[in-house]
Amino acid sequence: MPSITGRTTFVRFIALAILMLGSVVALGGSLVRAGVQDTDTGGGPYPAHIHAGTCDALGDVVHPLSDATHPEGDAQGSEPTLRVSSSTTRIPVALADLLAEPHALNVHKSADDIGTYVACGDLGGVVVEGELVIALAELDDSGLSGIAVIREAGNETEVRFYLSQTTSDDDGNGAAATPAGSPAADASPAAEANVTVEIKDFAYRDGTLEIEVGTTVEWVQLDTVPHTVTSIPGGDVFQSGKMSKGDVFTYTFTEPGTYEYFCEYHDNMKGTVIVT
């Protein structure tokens, strides 16, 4: 029988996986072949490393990880629409020491194309019962994102991460399409912006914005990792969908009130628009 800690880890992972897939569906788009990985041949291998620094400023490789691959064996149940690859590695450093300095988990396209990065996540957050869970954000429209479960194991650390395909548009470039009739679709990118908010360094610049009714706000995405501009709760007022570097989202505020928003990929990123 698995230990209580083992069962807790498994339940937490299932809950996170359901949440991730729910977010993918909410962003819209058809579940088709992603730009990097074909559903018929999915599974990698995807080389990965722990780097010094952050995803925005990767330093040297400090700990190599096992390649992420699709598990071999006889398939059971329904044929999956999205393929999942995984990797498990124990590295010779205590979790507390690993988190004492900035580190990032970076995943590469292949051994032959090691210079192309497909997903990355900064190591940081709340450690619960010796376990840290982080998101691996899609890079450069790779069509891959995931999570990593990083657990203390005495003087070592177990790093287990999972990669899954995300949605892609009809061109197969990995970008999530905005559903017709959604707030993002209704907010025309052609609208003339009165105020511009930069999304940079994992933050909304001008995080608290005070504007008048009728003002159009334009968010410009300048980070290399994807973000969203999602009203709280759940994008009921406005929802940008996934924004890659260079993307722009606009919304015109026609009613007074206080509007809070956040990034669905990085829930520590939050902003407020006060409309008078």
Summary of the structure (lengths in Angstrom):
residues: 276
radius of gyration: 19.6
end to end distance: 59.2
largest distance: 61.4
contacts: 855
relative contact order: 0.15
helix: 12%
strand: 39%
